[in-house]
Each structure stands twice: as C-alpha cells, then as structure tokens.
C-alpha cells in the first residue's frame, strides 16, 4: 500500500471512530509536566508580581498564605491534582474542542499543590497568634493587669515628680549642656581641624571635670569617630537589627558603662537577646517578649565590703524558691544572680517603633510583677521605687522611656530622645545619658533593692 493511501486510511479511521487526536493527549500531558507550578508567594523585598491564580485554577486553594513555603524538591507527579475526566468536557460527538482543550491545559499548568489539612491548620494557628502592635497595645489597655501608654513630657500634669527630675536632666543632655568633660577640650579642638563634625562642640557643652567625670568618663575623639563611622556603614549598607547591635549599639553601651575596658564595678551591661520572661510573671494571654540589652547589678562589687557576703547569701536563698532559680523576671542564665535594672530594646533604622514599645512595656510589666512578689514576701514596699527606666534605640536614635505602677497596671511613658549617632555631639549626649541612667541604678535602685527585697 502506498504512503498516501496509508495516510488517507488513518485519517478516515480517526474521524469515524471518534477517537481524540493523539497529539491532544500527548500535548496536554507533556505541557502539564514541562510547565513549572506557580511558586508560593514570598514576603521578601524582591517579590515579583504574579498572576492571581483565583481566576482560572479549578482546584480550591487555602485563603491563608502557606507558612514555610513549599518543598521545591518534590516531583511534579507527586502533586495532587484532579482526574483528567473531570477536567475534560466533550462535545456531543465525544471529542474535546480545541478551545476547550486550551482551557484545560491552562488550568492544569496553573494548578497549585493542595496543602495538607495539618499544614492549613498550622497556618491558621500561627496567623491567629500574630497581630499588629497597635492591636496588641489596644488589647493590653483593656486588660486589668495590662499596660497604658502616656506622653513623657514635662508639660504632662500626670508625670510623677521623681520622673520629672531625671527627665529635666535628659532635656539638658539633649541640648548638649555639660555633656563633655572640659579636660577633653584641647583634643576635640585639634580633631575638629580634620573632622568638621567635632567643630560643632560649643563651650556650653563642656563641664567641670569634677562634675562630669563623677558619673563616668567622656569617650575619646577616636572612639567617637569610630562609632560615627560604624553607624554610617550600617545605614549605607541597610544593616539588619543584629548588624546595628553588633556594629554600633553594644560597642557604644560598652564604652559608656565601662570606659576603655571592662572592670569590676557595680553596674554592668549584657547582651540579652535570647532572654525570655518567665511565664509566672506574664499576665493572661500575654506572649513572652525579649529585649536586646540589660543594665544589671553586680552584687559582688557592692561598695560596702561588710555587706557583700550577706547580700550573696540573701540572693542565693531567694533563688532556691524563685521560678527557674534566678533573681530576675527572666530565666536568662548569665544574669541568674545579677538583678536586672534597665532594659534596652533596639531596632534597625526605620524599624517598627510600636513593636519596640510593646516589647519593653511587656518586659517592664513582668519586672513590676516580679518585684511586687518579692517585696510582699520580704515585708518591703514598692513605694520607694517610683519608676523603672528603659531605653529604646532605633538605628541612630536613642530615647529614654520609663514605667510606673498604678495598682496592678503598668504605665508606659513615651519618650525622650537624648542622642544620635549621626554626629559627634550626638554620641557625647548618648554617653552622658547612659551614664546618668546607670548612676540612678547605682544610687537609687540598688539601695532600695537591698532594703526591700534582700532585707539588708
């Protein structure tokens, strides 16, 4: 039989038997296998625009975004999909029309994997546990044991007098009054010849060494220039929060608290990014929060040698009965026998300010509950502790915050900016502000703690 006769016979066979064209089935299967599945959406900054699948995907997909993404190594054949007979709608003669077949191919190509019931449940559970900082603040305001925010300003008639005193000093600090020891003047004047940032240090910003040096050393011009360079680098490279912490925030804290080198002293600073609040000190339905750094008391460096042993024994006795065996509201092991005084929450430049406020507010509320529990058992009183100080850092900017106690509620006072790493003068302000807060911890908080908590 000649070739043309064979082709004619095959053509006649297809039309008479109503068998769909072989090319159709082959093309559908091949296209479906070769066409990659649409990848899951991403929250990353490089997310591209993708076509919405809700218009032409036949199979239902969950409304919530799948947490954790998809397994990119999974074979396409393992992806659940509807049976082909449900996708094909034939004409009366039993053959699928070309337009129908094109629609079928498009639906097969864009169909996404069906998440398992467990993954959908996990996604919904995680989503329900998340809410915006403003919603969490609103919820805390309605909680009888929650947190209320107020404006930290000398014009606020509700501001306690004791808090107004330190706020007044930080106002002077933010204006630059007396934040630099006069013994550094010659060095700064010389450095200003090659670095114009130091040329902005005015005479009113210098203080008598006997007054200024009493709360801590003024950093050298080399240290200030180094901090400025690191802060500029973090901004230029759009560093993460951890990048800012390692490059700028902790080095600056270390210089302010210790000076040129760590030494034995009453007030110390520690990184506490993994420190969680002990659940016994959290109010109902309040998630645990962490802060980045803490100023703490080192009891072994107490200026009264005769009391050192008594203090150590009292702390160890409390640790034997307190949750997690620590003298704090956090189970952070490095500070297990060192009382936390000042909490410092940091964010990268442009970070979420409200989230930082929720974190430090929750942390302070737990600290107040912890202290209330201790003084009740020891027969002491919270009356001698008017407020707890805190610091919120956002990239370059450093701000003072504080909390007070009204009944079972925590009042969060926001906020007073006292320095910035955008200028040499701003760094000097930050150092003075940190040293003044550390001075409060040493001269006000520690005597109260020894008397009302330790009974010393």
Order of alpha helices (4+ residues) and beta strands (2+ residues): alpha-alpha-alpha-alpha-alpha-alpha-beta-alpha-beta-alpha-beta-alpha-alpha-alpha-alpha-beta-beta-alpha-beta-alpha-beta-beta-beta-alpha-alpha
